[in-house]
């Protein structure tokens, strides 16, 4: 069903110093971090500019490990508190960066979603070593922050007899959303160099299949090629059966977060965040009847019924407007269910294509560069302004594209 609202996109910088050996983006930028916006103030001004143009207060932050730069994130928070503008953010971040920044600060900053890599119980990487991931994820959800956790399948230490230990570990973290990805050797990474050197790279696999969701692009000595798609499907199914739908979990997280702030200390800024969490919970509540109607088993149905009762106790009965929205959501979900039964359940968003003529234009007197984009089948020109802040810069030495060339 359609989700109302507009979400802006912020790109504070590129790269990551953690440099996990499988990470293509980290290696592409030389396992370093290059900020486009070096200060929280500069990033805040960019968020204000996007807000003025799009009318959005919610942003997804496209940055490998946004909270790693604690000073910049705290500067962003200080600027928002100074001007009373309570933007909200979805971010990527690592466990060690989250712990260093602090969950309470994330609440004040307005983080409503975080993607973190758990990877494996055994192959932990420095970012997770010795840390209580399950406890951290629970604390994040208790504060209204939805968590997407990622795990890796067919790591080198995996065997048919132990891979389910890692799958169970990832499921047991009880995040709002879970991603399982195959241990994929992308060009330019240490992992790629290693498996190529060992002669394990599956060069016969088309490059477009190197997405990590079906086939492994190198030959694992303990698994047949057909095991990969089966394990991916079984892992996602096990997580779904154990933890129920992600929309249920996110509705639970929103209500838990509101309750935490409701019981917390009086603070004018946190009052803004509490109101935002209450609004998010009320929005999620509208689809609770749909969750119950389409629950995939009795366990999920019982969980949804318990959540429905908690919403009534915490927020009171549905208002007339909310009942109308819930009824509309039910109609849309029933229509989609019928479409699925008739064999047309696949949803394919309409692609957006932007074409650029490189070298064909020059900057105008304002310093703006025309970019060519299609408009109703014809080329339309829009002007892209240059960065107007000295803190906004591009990497001095971009990675060589040849490093990511298909074999």
FENKA-V751469 format. One record per helix or strand of 2 or more residues. SS is the DSSP state (@ for helix, = for strand). FROM is the first residue (numbers start at 1). LEN is the number of residues. If there is no record, write none. Layout:
BEGIN
SS;FROM;LEN
SS;FROM;LEN
END
This chain:
BEGIN
=;7;4
=;13;3
@;24;5
=;33;3
@;40;15
=;58;4
@;66;3
@;70;14
=;88;5
@;95;7
@;103;7
=;111;9
@;125;4
@;133;10
=;146;8
@;163;10
=;177;6
@;190;8
@;207;3
@;227;17
@;246;17
@;268;18
@;288;6
@;298;18
@;320;22
=;369;7
=;378;7
@;401;4
END
